[in-house]
Amino acid sequence: MTQLENARNQIVDEFSTVLNEAEDLLKKAGQETGDKARDFRALAEKKLLSAKLRIQQLEGQAVRIVGAQARQP
């Protein structure tokens, strides 16, 4: 498996995990009220932001890998 494929698989795996966690937190928030619901929503937002930043990092890594491979003879 190439470095690019590894990076892609890592992005997909991390994104899937974070989406599942965020979905669970939002479901819990829907069942709660007040401070507890707000805490669940805040945690879901934090996880989604973290995932977004990680995906951007992995995307940059993938771009660098493709660029390096393109420059090879």
CHARMM-style PDB file with segment names, atoms N, HN, CA, C and O in Angstrom:
ATOM      1  N   MET     1       0.853  -1.177   0.000  1.00  0.00      PROA
ATOM      2  CA  MET     1       0.000   0.000   0.000  1.00  0.00      PROA
ATOM      3  C   MET     1       0.899   1.240   0.000  1.00  0.00      PROA
ATOM      4  O   MET     1       1.886   1.293   0.734  1.00  0.00      PROA
ATOM      5  N   THR     2       0.564   2.214  -0.805  1.00  0.00      PROA
ATOM      6  HN  THR     2      -0.238   2.171  -1.401  1.00  0.00      PROA
ATOM      7  CA  THR     2       1.378   3.418  -0.921  1.00  0.00      PROA
ATOM      8  C   THR     2       1.135   4.357   0.252  1.00  0.00      PROA
ATOM      9  O   THR     2       0.167   4.200   0.994  1.00  0.00      PROA
ATOM     10  N   GLN     3       2.012   5.323   0.410  1.00  0.00      PROA
ATOM     11  HN  GLN     3       2.799   5.451  -0.193  1.00  0.00      PROA
ATOM     12  CA  GLN     3       1.862   6.329   1.455  1.00  0.00      PROA
ATOM     13  C   GLN     3       0.556   7.103   1.278  1.00  0.00      PROA
ATOM     14  O   GLN     3      -0.118   7.432   2.254  1.00  0.00      PROA
ATOM     15  N   LEU     4       0.211   7.387   0.033  1.00  0.00      PROA
ATOM     16  HN  LEU     4       0.759   7.119  -0.760  1.00  0.00      PROA
ATOM     17  CA  LEU     4      -1.018   8.125  -0.249  1.00  0.00      PROA
ATOM     18  C   LEU     4      -2.239   7.324   0.173  1.00  0.00      PROA
ATOM     19  O   LEU     4      -3.171   7.863   0.769  1.00  0.00      PROA
ATOM     20  N   GLU     5      -2.228   6.041  -0.138  1.00  0.00      PROA
ATOM     21  HN  GLU     5      -1.471   5.603  -0.623  1.00  0.00      PROA
ATOM     22  CA  GLU     5      -3.352   5.189   0.258  1.00  0.00      PROA
ATOM     23  C   GLU     5      -3.450   5.090   1.779  1.00  0.00      PROA
ATOM     24  O   GLU     5      -4.547   5.083   2.337  1.00  0.00      PROA
ATOM     25  N   ASN     6      -2.305   5.015   2.438  1.00  0.00      PROA
ATOM     26  HN  ASN     6      -1.414   5.021   1.984  1.00  0.00      PROA
ATOM     27  CA  ASN     6      -2.299   4.974   3.898  1.00  0.00      PROA
ATOM     28  C   ASN     6      -2.880   6.262   4.479  1.00  0.00      PROA
ATOM     29  O   ASN     6      -3.681   6.223   5.413  1.00  0.00      PROA
ATOM     30  N   ALA     7      -2.475   7.395   3.926  1.00  0.00      PROA
ATOM     31  HN  ALA     7      -1.825   7.427   3.167  1.00  0.00      PROA
ATOM     32  CA  ALA     7      -2.984   8.678   4.406  1.00  0.00      PROA
ATOM     33  C   ALA     7      -4.491   8.782   4.178  1.00  0.00      PROA
ATOM     34  O   ALA     7      -5.228   9.258   5.041  1.00  0.00      PROA
ATOM     35  N   ARG     8      -4.936   8.331   3.011  1.00  0.00      PROA
ATOM     36  HN  ARG     8      -4.338   7.944   2.310  1.00  0.00      PROA
ATOM     37  CA  ARG     8      -6.366   8.366   2.702  1.00  0.00      PROA
ATOM     38  C   ARG     8      -7.153   7.487   3.664  1.00  0.00      PROA
ATOM     39  O   ARG     8      -8.190   7.895   4.186  1.00  0.00      PROA
ATOM     40  N   ASN     9      -6.650   6.277   3.894  1.00  0.00      PROA
ATOM     41  HN  ASN     9      -5.806   5.946   3.471  1.00  0.00      PROA
ATOM     42  CA  ASN     9      -7.330   5.364   4.804  1.00  0.00      PROA
ATOM     43  C   ASN     9      -7.374   5.921   6.229  1.00  0.00      PROA
ATOM     44  O   ASN     9      -8.364   5.756   6.942  1.00  0.00      PROA
ATOM     45  N   GLN    10      -6.309   6.567   6.622  1.00  0.00      PROA
ATOM     46  HN  GLN    10      -5.505   6.701   6.043  1.00  0.00      PROA
ATOM     47  CA  GLN    10      -6.258   7.174   7.953  1.00  0.00      PROA
ATOM     48  C   GLN    10      -7.287   8.294   8.068  1.00  0.00      PROA
ATOM     49  O   GLN    10      -7.959   8.413   9.093  1.00  0.00      PROA
ATOM     50  N   ILE    11      -7.416   9.111   7.035  1.00  0.00      PROA
ATOM     51  HN  ILE    11      -6.870   9.014   6.202  1.00  0.00      PROA
ATOM     52  CA  ILE    11      -8.407  10.192   7.030  1.00  0.00      PROA
ATOM     53  C   ILE    11      -9.812   9.610   7.151  1.00  0.00      PROA
ATOM     54  O   ILE    11     -10.610  10.070   7.967  1.00  0.00      PROA
ATOM     55  N   VAL    12     -10.105   8.619   6.354  1.00  0.00      PROA
ATOM     56  HN  VAL    12      -9.456   8.245   5.691  1.00  0.00      PROA
ATOM     57  CA  VAL    12     -11.435   8.010   6.361  1.00  0.00      PROA
ATOM     58  C   VAL    12     -11.742   7.390   7.720  1.00  0.00      PROA
ATOM     59  O   VAL    12     -12.838   7.568   8.250  1.00  0.00      PROA
ATOM     60  N   ASP    13     -10.785   6.665   8.285  1.00  0.00      PROA
ATOM     61  HN  ASP    13      -9.894   6.520   7.854  1.00  0.00      PROA
ATOM     62  CA  ASP    13     -10.986   6.021   9.581  1.00  0.00      PROA
ATOM     63  C   ASP    13     -11.227   7.043  10.689  1.00  0.00      PROA
ATOM     64  O   ASP    13     -12.150   6.896  11.490  1.00  0.00      PROA
ATOM     65  N   GLU    14     -10.389   8.081  10.729  1.00  0.00      PROA
ATOM     66  HN  GLU    14      -9.639   8.201  10.078  1.00  0.00      PROA
ATOM     67  CA  GLU    14     -10.543   9.098  11.766  1.00  0.00      PROA
ATOM     68  C   GLU    14     -11.854   9.856  11.614  1.00  0.00      PROA
ATOM     69  O   GLU    14     -12.532  10.134  12.603  1.00  0.00      PROA
ATOM     70  N   PHE    15     -12.209  10.185  10.393  1.00  0.00      PROA
ATOM     71  HN  PHE    15     -11.658   9.959   9.589  1.00  0.00      PROA
ATOM     72  CA  PHE    15     -13.449  10.916  10.151  1.00  0.00      PROA
ATOM     73  C   PHE    15     -14.653  10.075  10.566  1.00  0.00      PROA
ATOM     74  O   PHE    15     -15.588  10.582  11.186  1.00  0.00      PROA
ATOM     75  N   SER    16     -14.627   8.814  10.228  1.00  0.00      PROA
ATOM     76  HN  SER    16     -13.868   8.402   9.724  1.00  0.00      PROA
ATOM     77  CA  SER    16     -15.718   7.912  10.584  1.00  0.00      PROA
ATOM     78  C   SER    16     -15.864   7.797  12.103  1.00  0.00      PROA
ATOM     79  O   SER    16     -16.976   7.840  12.628  1.00  0.00      PROA
ATOM     80  N   THR    17     -14.752   7.654  12.794  1.00  0.00      PROA
ATOM     81  HN  THR    17     -13.848   7.620  12.367  1.00  0.00      PROA
ATOM     82  CA  THR    17     -14.774   7.547  14.251  1.00  0.00      PROA
ATOM     83  C   THR    17     -15.346   8.805  14.886  1.00  0.00      PROA
ATOM     84  O   THR    17     -16.195   8.730  15.775  1.00  0.00      PROA
ATOM     85  N   VAL    18     -14.885   9.946  14.433  1.00  0.00      PROA
ATOM     86  HN  VAL    18     -14.196  10.007  13.711  1.00  0.00      PROA
ATOM     87  CA  VAL    18     -15.352  11.208  15.012  1.00  0.00      PROA
ATOM     88  C   VAL    18     -16.827  11.427  14.720  1.00  0.00      PROA
ATOM     89  O   VAL    18     -17.566  11.897  15.586  1.00  0.00      PROA
ATOM     90  N   LEU    19     -17.261  11.098  13.526  1.00  0.00      PROA
ATOM     91  HN  LEU    19     -16.661  10.717  12.822  1.00  0.00      PROA
ATOM     92  CA  LEU    19     -18.677  11.255  13.202  1.00  0.00      PROA
ATOM     93  C   LEU    19     -19.549  10.379  14.091  1.00  0.00      PROA
ATOM     94  O   LEU    19     -20.602  10.813  14.556  1.00  0.00      PROA
ATOM     95  N   ASN    20     -19.111   9.149  14.326  1.00  0.00      PROA
ATOM     96  HN  ASN    20     -18.255   8.796  13.948  1.00  0.00      PROA
ATOM     97  CA  ASN    20     -19.866   8.259  15.203  1.00  0.00      PROA
ATOM     98  C   ASN    20     -19.926   8.801  16.627  1.00  0.00      PROA
ATOM     99  O   ASN    20     -20.980   8.769  17.262  1.00  0.00      PROA
ATOM    100  N   GLU    21     -18.801   9.297  17.127  1.00  0.00      PROA
ATOM    101  HN  GLU    21     -17.945   9.323  16.611  1.00  0.00      PROA
ATOM    102  CA  GLU    21     -18.768   9.859  18.478  1.00  0.00      PROA
ATOM    103  C   GLU    21     -19.657  11.091  18.573  1.00  0.00      PROA
ATOM    104  O   GLU    21     -20.408  11.246  19.536  1.00  0.00      PROA
ATOM    105  N   ALA    22     -19.574  11.963  17.581  1.00  0.00      PROA
ATOM    106  HN  ALA    22     -18.964  11.837  16.798  1.00  0.00      PROA
ATOM    107  CA  ALA    22     -20.388  13.176  17.582  1.00  0.00      PROA
ATOM    108  C   ALA    22     -21.872  12.837  17.505  1.00  0.00      PROA
ATOM    109  O   ALA    22     -22.693  13.465  18.173  1.00  0.00      PROA
ATOM    110  N   GLU    23     -22.208  11.848  16.696  1.00  0.00      PROA
ATOM    111  HN  GLU    23     -21.541  11.338  16.154  1.00  0.00      PROA
ATOM    112  CA  GLU    23     -23.605  11.430  16.582  1.00  0.00      PROA
ATOM    113  C   GLU    23     -24.127  10.929  17.933  1.00  0.00      PROA
ATOM    114  O   GLU    23     -25.239  11.269  18.336  1.00  0.00      PROA
ATOM    115  N   ASP    24     -23.326  10.123  18.625  1.00  0.00      PROA
ATOM    116  HN  ASP    24     -22.422   9.846  18.297  1.00  0.00      PROA
ATOM    117  CA  ASP    24     -23.726   9.621  19.939  1.00  0.00      PROA
ATOM    118  C   ASP    24     -23.922  10.766  20.935  1.00  0.00      PROA
ATOM    119  O   ASP    24     -24.887  10.778  21.699  1.00  0.00      PROA
ATOM    120  N   LEU    25     -23.004  11.718  20.916  1.00  0.00      PROA
ATOM    121  HN  LEU    25     -22.220  11.708  20.295  1.00  0.00      PROA
ATOM    122  CA  LEU    25     -23.118  12.856  21.837  1.00  0.00      PROA
ATOM    123  C   LEU    25     -24.350  13.699  21.541  1.00  0.00      PROA
ATOM    124  O   LEU    25     -25.028  14.164  22.457  1.00  0.00      PROA
ATOM    125  N   LEU    26     -24.633  13.891  20.268  1.00  0.00      PROA
ATOM    126  HN  LEU    26     -24.082  13.514  19.524  1.00  0.00      PROA
ATOM    127  CA  LEU    26     -25.808  14.686  19.914  1.00  0.00      PROA
ATOM    128  C   LEU    26     -27.104  13.959  20.275  1.00  0.00      PROA
ATOM    129  O   LEU    26     -28.086  14.596  20.655  1.00  0.00      PROA
ATOM    130  N   LYS    27     -27.110  12.646  20.159  1.00  0.00      PROA
ATOM    131  HN  LYS    27     -26.312  12.128  19.850  1.00  0.00      PROA
ATOM    132  CA  LYS    27     -28.277  11.870  20.589  1.00  0.00      PROA
ATOM    133  C   LYS    27     -28.486  12.023  22.094  1.00  0.00      PROA
ATOM    134  O   LYS    27     -29.609  12.210  22.561  1.00  0.00      PROA
ATOM    135  N   LYS    28     -27.383  11.941  22.847  1.00  0.00      PROA
ATOM    136  HN  LYS    28     -26.471  11.789  22.467  1.00  0.00      PROA
ATOM    137  CA  LYS    28     -27.473  12.112  24.300  1.00  0.00      PROA
ATOM    138  C   LYS    28     -27.953  13.520  24.643  1.00  0.00      PROA
ATOM    139  O   LYS    28     -28.749  13.702  25.564  1.00  0.00      PROA
ATOM    140  N   ALA    29     -27.470  14.512  23.902  1.00  0.00      PROA
ATOM    141  HN  ALA    29     -26.823  14.364  23.154  1.00  0.00      PROA
ATOM    142  CA  ALA    29     -27.881  15.896  24.146  1.00  0.00      PROA
ATOM    143  C   ALA    29     -29.371  16.056  23.889  1.00  0.00      PROA
ATOM    144  O   ALA    29     -30.041  16.826  24.577  1.00  0.00      PROA
ATOM    145  N   GLY    30     -29.895  15.334  22.902  1.00  0.00      PROA
ATOM    146  HN  GLY    30     -29.350  14.708  22.343  1.00  0.00      PROA
ATOM    147  CA  GLY    30     -31.316  15.401  22.597  1.00  0.00      PROA
ATOM    148  C   GLY    30     -32.176  14.798  23.686  1.00  0.00      PROA
ATOM    149  O   GLY    30     -33.359  15.118  23.797  1.00  0.00      PROA
ATOM    150  N   GLN    31     -31.590  13.928  24.492  1.00  0.00      PROA
ATOM    151  HN  GLN    31     -30.628  13.668  24.402  1.00  0.00      PROA
ATOM    152  CA  GLN    31     -32.325  13.283  25.574  1.00  0.00      PROA
ATOM    153  C   GLN    31     -32.199  14.043  26.891  1.00  0.00      PROA
ATOM    154  O   GLN    31     -32.908  13.743  27.852  1.00  0.00      PROA
ATOM    155  N   GLU    32     -31.314  15.007  26.940  1.00  0.00      PROA
ATOM    156  HN  GLU    32     -30.738  15.251  26.160  1.00  0.00      PROA
ATOM    157  CA  GLU    32     -31.072  15.762  28.165  1.00  0.00      PROA
ATOM    158  C   GLU    32     -31.568  17.197  28.011  1.00  0.00      PROA
ATOM    159  O   GLU    32     -31.909  17.643  26.916  1.00  0.00      PROA
ATOM    160  N   THR    33     -31.598  17.890  29.114  1.00  0.00      PROA
ATOM    161  HN  THR    33     -31.321  17.528  30.004  1.00  0.00      PROA
ATOM    162  CA  THR    33     -31.968  19.299  29.101  1.00  0.00      PROA
ATOM    163  C   THR    33     -30.943  20.100  29.890  1.00  0.00      PROA
ATOM    164  O   THR    33     -30.132  19.542  30.630  1.00  0.00      PROA
ATOM    165  N   GLY    34     -30.991  21.382  29.723  1.00  0.00      PROA
ATOM    166  HN  GLY    34     -31.649  21.835  29.122  1.00  0.00      PROA
ATOM    167  CA  GLY    34     -30.165  22.289  30.519  1.00  0.00      PROA
ATOM    168  C   GLY    34     -28.685  22.128  30.298  1.00  0.00      PROA
ATOM    169  O   GLY    34     -28.207  21.960  29.176  1.00  0.00      PROA
ATOM    170  N   ASP    35     -27.960  22.185  31.426  1.00  0.00      PROA
ATOM    171  HN  ASP    35     -28.348  22.322  32.337  1.00  0.00      PROA
ATOM    172  CA  ASP    35     -26.497  22.173  31.382  1.00  0.00      PROA
ATOM    173  C   ASP    35     -25.933  20.886  30.784  1.00  0.00      PROA
ATOM    174  O   ASP    35     -24.944  20.923  30.052  1.00  0.00      PROA
ATOM    175  N   LYS    36     -26.549  19.766  31.087  1.00  0.00      PROA
ATOM    176  HN  LYS    36     -27.352  19.736  31.682  1.00  0.00      PROA
ATOM    177  CA  LYS    36     -26.043  18.495  30.572  1.00  0.00      PROA
ATOM    178  C   LYS    36     -26.139  18.448  29.044  1.00  0.00      PROA
ATOM    179  O   LYS    36     -25.205  18.001  28.378  1.00  0.00      PROA
ATOM    180  N   ALA    37     -27.247  18.902  28.495  1.00  0.00      PROA
ATOM    181  HN  ALA    37     -28.006  19.265  29.036  1.00  0.00      PROA
ATOM    182  CA  ALA    37     -27.409  18.934  27.042  1.00  0.00      PROA
ATOM    183  C   ALA    37     -26.388  19.879  26.416  1.00  0.00      PROA
ATOM    184  O   ALA    37     -25.786  19.570  25.388  1.00  0.00      PROA
ATOM    185  N   ARG    38     -26.207  21.018  27.041  1.00  0.00      PROA
ATOM    186  HN  ARG    38     -26.697  21.269  27.876  1.00  0.00      PROA
ATOM    187  CA  ARG    38     -25.233  21.996  26.533  1.00  0.00      PROA
ATOM    188  C   ARG    38     -23.822  21.400  26.562  1.00  0.00      PROA
ATOM    189  O   ARG    38     -23.039  21.608  25.635  1.00  0.00      PROA
ATOM    190  N   ASP    39     -23.501  20.660  27.628  1.00  0.00      PROA
ATOM    191  HN  ASP    39     -24.137  20.491  28.381  1.00  0.00      PROA
ATOM    192  CA  ASP    39     -22.180  20.031  27.732  1.00  0.00      PROA
ATOM    193  C   ASP    39     -21.972  18.986  26.634  1.00  0.00      PROA
ATOM    194  O   ASP    39     -20.896  18.917  26.041  1.00  0.00      PROA
ATOM    195  N   PHE    40     -22.996  18.175  26.361  1.00  0.00      PROA
ATOM    196  HN  PHE    40     -23.871  18.231  26.843  1.00  0.00      PROA
ATOM    197  CA  PHE    40     -22.894  17.173  25.292  1.00  0.00      PROA
ATOM    198  C   PHE    40     -22.694  17.848  23.942  1.00  0.00      PROA
ATOM    199  O   PHE    40     -21.866  17.405  23.147  1.00  0.00      PROA
ATOM    200  N   ARG    41     -23.440  18.911  23.675  1.00  0.00      PROA
ATOM    201  HN  ARG    41     -24.112  19.271  24.322  1.00  0.00      PROA
ATOM    202  CA  ARG    41     -23.299  19.618  22.392  1.00  0.00      PROA
ATOM    203  C   ARG    41     -21.911  20.247  22.269  1.00  0.00      PROA
ATOM    204  O   ARG    41     -21.297  20.201  21.203  1.00  0.00      PROA
ATOM    205  N   ALA    42     -21.424  20.831  23.357  1.00  0.00      PROA
ATOM    206  HN  ALA    42     -21.923  20.869  24.222  1.00  0.00      PROA
ATOM    207  CA  ALA    42     -20.096  21.449  23.334  1.00  0.00      PROA
ATOM    208  C   ALA    42     -19.017  20.402  23.069  1.00  0.00      PROA
ATOM    209  O   ALA    42     -18.073  20.650  22.319  1.00  0.00      PROA
ATOM    210  N   LEU    43     -19.160  19.236  23.685  1.00  0.00      PROA
ATOM    211  HN  LEU    43     -19.927  19.034  24.295  1.00  0.00      PROA
ATOM    212  CA  LEU    43     -18.182  18.171  23.471  1.00  0.00      PROA
ATOM    213  C   LEU    43     -18.234  17.673  22.024  1.00  0.00      PROA
ATOM    214  O   LEU    43     -17.195  17.407  21.420  1.00  0.00      PROA
ATOM    215  N   ALA    44     -19.426  17.550  21.478  1.00  0.00      PROA
ATOM    216  HN  ALA    44     -20.270  17.766  21.969  1.00  0.00      PROA
ATOM    217  CA  ALA    44     -19.564  17.135  20.079  1.00  0.00      PROA
ATOM    218  C   ALA    44     -18.906  18.161  19.160  1.00  0.00      PROA
ATOM    219  O   ALA    44     -18.197  17.790  18.224  1.00  0.00      PROA
ATOM    220  N   GLU    45     -19.134  19.446  19.419  1.00  0.00      PROA
ATOM    221  HN  GLU    45     -19.710  19.747  20.179  1.00  0.00      PROA
ATOM    222  CA  GLU    45     -18.519  20.492  18.600  1.00  0.00      PROA
ATOM    223  C   GLU    45     -16.999  20.437  18.700  1.00  0.00      PROA
ATOM    224  O   GLU    45     -16.300  20.605  17.700  1.00  0.00      PROA
ATOM    225  N   LYS    46     -16.488  20.202  19.908  1.00  0.00      PROA
ATOM    226  HN  LYS    46     -17.056  20.065  20.720  1.00  0.00      PROA
ATOM    227  CA  LYS    46     -15.043  20.123  20.112  1.00  0.00      PROA
ATOM    228  C   LYS    46     -14.457  18.952  19.325  1.00  0.00      PROA
ATOM    229  O   LYS    46     -13.413  19.095  18.688  1.00  0.00      PROA
ATOM    230  N   LYS    47     -15.119  17.799  19.363  1.00  0.00      PROA
ATOM    231  HN  LYS    47     -15.967  17.683  19.881  1.00  0.00      PROA
ATOM    232  CA  LYS    47     -14.633  16.624  18.630  1.00  0.00      PROA
ATOM    233  C   LYS    47     -14.661  16.872  17.123  1.00  0.00      PROA
ATOM    234  O   LYS    47     -13.737  16.478  16.411  1.00  0.00      PROA
ATOM    235  N   LEU    48     -15.712  17.518  16.639  1.00  0.00      PROA
ATOM    236  HN  LEU    48     -16.463  17.838  17.217  1.00  0.00      PROA
ATOM    237  CA  LEU    48     -15.804  17.803  15.207  1.00  0.00      PROA
ATOM    238  C   LEU    48     -14.719  18.783  14.769  1.00  0.00      PROA
ATOM    239  O   LEU    48     -14.123  18.612  13.706  1.00  0.00      PROA
ATOM    240  N   LEU    49     -14.460  19.802  15.576  1.00  0.00      PROA
ATOM    241  HN  LEU    49     -14.944  19.941  16.440  1.00  0.00      PROA
ATOM    242  CA  LEU    49     -13.401  20.758  15.241  1.00  0.00      PROA
ATOM    243  C   LEU    49     -12.044  20.066  15.239  1.00  0.00      PROA
ATOM    244  O   LEU    49     -11.225  20.301  14.352  1.00  0.00      PROA
ATOM    245  N   SER    50     -11.809  19.219  16.227  1.00  0.00      PROA
ATOM    246  HN  SER    50     -12.475  19.028  16.948  1.00  0.00      PROA
ATOM    247  CA  SER    50     -10.553  18.477  16.293  1.00  0.00      PROA
ATOM    248  C   SER    50     -10.385  17.596  15.063  1.00  0.00      PROA
ATOM    249  O   SER    50      -9.297  17.515  14.492  1.00  0.00      PROA
ATOM    250  N   ALA    51     -11.461  16.941  14.658  1.00  0.00      PROA
ATOM    251  HN  ALA    51     -12.345  17.007  15.121  1.00  0.00      PROA
ATOM    252  CA  ALA    51     -11.406  16.088  13.467  1.00  0.00      PROA
ATOM    253  C   ALA    51     -11.125  16.911  12.221  1.00  0.00      PROA
ATOM    254  O   ALA    51     -10.349  16.502  11.357  1.00  0.00      PROA
ATOM    255  N   LYS    52     -11.755  18.060  12.136  1.00  0.00      PROA
ATOM    256  HN  LYS    52     -12.385  18.392  12.839  1.00  0.00      PROA
ATOM    257  CA  LYS    52     -11.545  18.927  10.974  1.00  0.00      PROA
ATOM    258  C   LYS    52     -10.076  19.335  10.866  1.00  0.00      PROA
ATOM    259  O   LYS    52      -9.497  19.312   9.780  1.00  0.00      PROA
ATOM    260  N   LEU    53      -9.483  19.704  11.992  1.00  0.00      PROA
ATOM    261  HN  LEU    53      -9.953  19.722  12.874  1.00  0.00      PROA
ATOM    262  CA  LEU    53      -8.077  20.100  11.982  1.00  0.00      PROA
ATOM    263  C   LEU    53      -7.170  18.920  11.626  1.00  0.00      PROA
ATOM    264  O   LEU    53      -6.210  19.077  10.871  1.00  0.00      PROA
ATOM    265  N   ARG    54      -7.472  17.750  12.164  1.00  0.00      PROA
ATOM    266  HN  ARG    54      -8.252  17.622  12.777  1.00  0.00      PROA
ATOM    267  CA  ARG    54      -6.669  16.561  11.870  1.00  0.00      PROA
ATOM    268  C   ARG    54      -6.783  16.183  10.393  1.00  0.00      PROA
ATOM    269  O   ARG    54      -5.793  15.809   9.763  1.00  0.00      PROA
ATOM    270  N   ILE    55      -7.974  16.282   9.856  1.00  0.00      PROA
ATOM    271  HN  ILE    55      -8.778  16.585  10.368  1.00  0.00      PROA
ATOM    272  CA  ILE    55      -8.167  15.971   8.438  1.00  0.00      PROA
ATOM    273  C   ILE    55      -7.382  16.952   7.569  1.00  0.00      PROA
ATOM    274  O   ILE    55      -6.810  16.557   6.554  1.00  0.00      PROA
ATOM    275  N   GLN    56      -7.352  18.219   7.957  1.00  0.00      PROA
ATOM    276  HN  GLN    56      -7.817  18.539   8.782  1.00  0.00      PROA
ATOM    277  CA  GLN    56      -6.575  19.200   7.211  1.00  0.00      PROA
ATOM    278  C   GLN    56      -5.088  18.855   7.254  1.00  0.00      PROA
ATOM    279  O   GLN    56      -4.381  19.005   6.258  1.00  0.00      PROA
ATOM    280  N   GLN    57      -4.615  18.392   8.417  1.00  0.00      PROA
ATOM    281  HN  GLN    57      -5.189  18.270   9.227  1.00  0.00      PROA
ATOM    282  CA  GLN    57      -3.214  17.984   8.528  1.00  0.00      PROA
ATOM    283  C   GLN    57      -2.924  16.796   7.608  1.00  0.00      PROA
ATOM    284  O   GLN    57      -1.928  16.783   6.886  1.00  0.00      PROA
ATOM    285  N   LEU    58      -3.799  15.817   7.649  1.00  0.00      PROA
ATOM    286  HN  LEU    58      -4.608  15.828   8.236  1.00  0.00      PROA
ATOM    287  CA  LEU    58      -3.603  14.631   6.815  1.00  0.00      PROA
ATOM    288  C   LEU    58      -3.715  14.971   5.330  1.00  0.00      PROA
ATOM    289  O   LEU    58      -3.012  14.396   4.498  1.00  0.00      PROA
ATOM    290  N   GLU    59      -4.597  15.903   5.009  1.00  0.00      PROA
ATOM    291  HN  GLU    59      -5.168  16.369   5.684  1.00  0.00      PROA
ATOM    292  CA  GLU    59      -4.725  16.331   3.621  1.00  0.00      PROA
ATOM    293  C   GLU    59      -3.432  16.990   3.147  1.00  0.00      PROA
ATOM    294  O   GLU    59      -2.971  16.739   2.033  1.00  0.00      PROA
ATOM    295  N   GLY    60      -2.854  17.829   3.993  1.00  0.00      PROA
ATOM    296  HN  GLY    60      -3.227  18.033   4.898  1.00  0.00      PROA
ATOM    297  CA  GLY    60      -1.581  18.457   3.651  1.00  0.00      PROA
ATOM    298  C   GLY    60      -0.484  17.430   3.462  1.00  0.00      PROA
ATOM    299  O   GLY    60       0.345  17.548   2.559  1.00  0.00      PROA
ATOM    300  N   GLN    61      -0.485  16.420   4.321  1.00  0.00      PROA
ATOM    301  HN  GLN    61      -1.159  16.325   5.054  1.00  0.00      PROA
ATOM    302  CA  GLN    61       0.488  15.339   4.198  1.00  0.00      PROA
ATOM    303  C   GLN    61       0.301  14.601   2.877  1.00  0.00      PROA
ATOM    304  O   GLN    61       1.278  14.284   2.199  1.00  0.00      PROA
ATOM    305  N   ALA    62      -0.928  14.332   2.514  1.00  0.00      PROA
ATOM    306  HN  ALA    62      -1.722  14.590   3.065  1.00  0.00      PROA
ATOM    307  CA  ALA    62      -1.210  13.634   1.258  1.00  0.00      PROA
ATOM    308  C   ALA    62      -0.754  14.466   0.062  1.00  0.00      PROA
ATOM    309  O   ALA    62      -0.201  13.923  -0.894  1.00  0.00      PROA
ATOM    310  N   VAL    63      -0.980  15.760   0.106  1.00  0.00      PROA
ATOM    311  HN  VAL    63      -1.430  16.201   0.883  1.00  0.00      PROA
ATOM    312  CA  VAL    63      -0.554  16.644  -0.985  1.00  0.00      PROA
ATOM    313  C   VAL    63       0.968  16.634  -1.111  1.00  0.00      PROA
ATOM    314  O   VAL    63       1.503  16.600  -2.220  1.00  0.00      PROA
ATOM    315  N   ARG    64       1.664  16.664   0.030  1.00  0.00      PROA
ATOM    316  HN  ARG    64       1.229  16.691   0.930  1.00  0.00      PROA
ATOM    317  CA  ARG    64       3.131  16.626  -0.013  1.00  0.00      PROA
ATOM    318  C   ARG    64       3.624  15.299  -0.596  1.00  0.00      PROA
ATOM    319  O   ARG    64       4.581  15.274  -1.370  1.00  0.00      PROA
ATOM    320  N   ILE    65       2.972  14.207  -0.222  1.00  0.00      PROA
ATOM    321  HN  ILE    65       2.195  14.228   0.407  1.00  0.00      PROA
ATOM    322  CA  ILE    65       3.369  12.893  -0.729  1.00  0.00      PROA
ATOM    323  C   ILE    65       3.178  12.824  -2.245  1.00  0.00      PROA
ATOM    324  O   ILE    65       4.061  12.369  -2.972  1.00  0.00      PROA
ATOM    325  N   VAL    66       2.021  13.280  -2.705  1.00  0.00      PROA
ATOM    326  HN  VAL    66       1.303  13.649  -2.114  1.00  0.00      PROA
ATOM    327  CA  VAL    66       1.746  13.266  -4.153  1.00  0.00      PROA
ATOM    328  C   VAL    66       2.751  14.158  -4.881  1.00  0.00      PROA
ATOM    329  O   VAL    66       3.266  13.786  -5.935  1.00  0.00      PROA
ATOM    330  N   GLY    67       3.028  15.324  -4.321  1.00  0.00      PROA
ATOM    331  HN  GLY    67       2.610  15.626  -3.464  1.00  0.00      PROA
ATOM    332  CA  GLY    67       4.002  16.222  -4.944  1.00  0.00      PROA
ATOM    333  C   GLY    67       5.386  15.597  -5.030  1.00  0.00      PROA
ATOM    334  O   GLY    67       6.070  15.725  -6.046  1.00  0.00      PROA
ATOM    335  N   ALA    68       5.798  14.921  -3.963  1.00  0.00      PROA
ATOM    336  HN  ALA    68       5.243  14.817  -3.138  1.00  0.00      PROA
ATOM    337  CA  ALA    68       7.108  14.272  -3.956  1.00  0.00      PROA
ATOM    338  C   ALA    68       7.152  13.136  -4.976  1.00  0.00      PROA
ATOM    339  O   ALA    68       8.155  12.953  -5.666  1.00  0.00      PROA
ATOM    340  N   GLN    69       6.064  12.378  -5.068  1.00  0.00      PROA
ATOM    341  HN  GLN    69       5.249  12.527  -4.508  1.00  0.00      PROA
ATOM    342  CA  GLN    69       6.024  11.281  -6.034  1.00  0.00      PROA
ATOM    343  C   GLN    69       6.012  11.807  -7.462  1.00  0.00      PROA
ATOM    344  O   GLN    69       6.601  11.197  -8.354  1.00  0.00      PROA
ATOM    345  N   ALA    70       5.352  12.927  -7.681  1.00  0.00      PROA
ATOM    346  HN  ALA    70       4.874  13.423  -6.956  1.00  0.00      PROA
ATOM    347  CA  ALA    70       5.293  13.498  -9.027  1.00  0.00      PROA
ATOM    348  C   ALA    70       6.662  14.009  -9.484  1.00  0.00      PROA
ATOM    349  O   ALA    70       6.962  14.017 -10.678  1.00  0.00      PROA
ATOM    350  N   ARG    71       7.482  14.432  -8.533  1.00  0.00      PROA
ATOM    351  HN  ARG    71       7.239  14.426  -7.563  1.00  0.00      PROA
ATOM    352  CA  ARG    71       8.803  14.951  -8.875  1.00  0.00      PROA
ATOM    353  C   ARG    71       9.834  13.844  -9.109  1.00  0.00      PROA
ATOM    354  O   ARG    71      10.911  14.099  -9.648  1.00  0.00      PROA
ATOM    355  N   GLN    72       9.501  12.618  -8.704  1.00  0.00      PROA
ATOM    356  HN  GLN    72       8.626  12.411  -8.266  1.00  0.00      PROA
ATOM    357  CA  GLN    72      10.426  11.511  -8.909  1.00  0.00      PROA
ATOM    358  C   GLN    72      10.407  11.073 -10.368  1.00  0.00      PROA
ATOM    359  O   GLN    72       9.351  11.037 -10.999  1.00  0.00      PROA
ATOM    360  N   PRO    73      11.580  10.740 -10.901  1.00  0.00      PROA
ATOM    361  CA  PRO    73      11.639  10.323 -12.318  1.00  0.00      PROA
ATOM    362  C   PRO    73      10.985   8.994 -12.556  1.00  0.00      PROA
ATOM    363  OT1 PRO    73      10.956   8.514 -13.690  1.00  0.00      PROA
TER     364      PRO     73
END
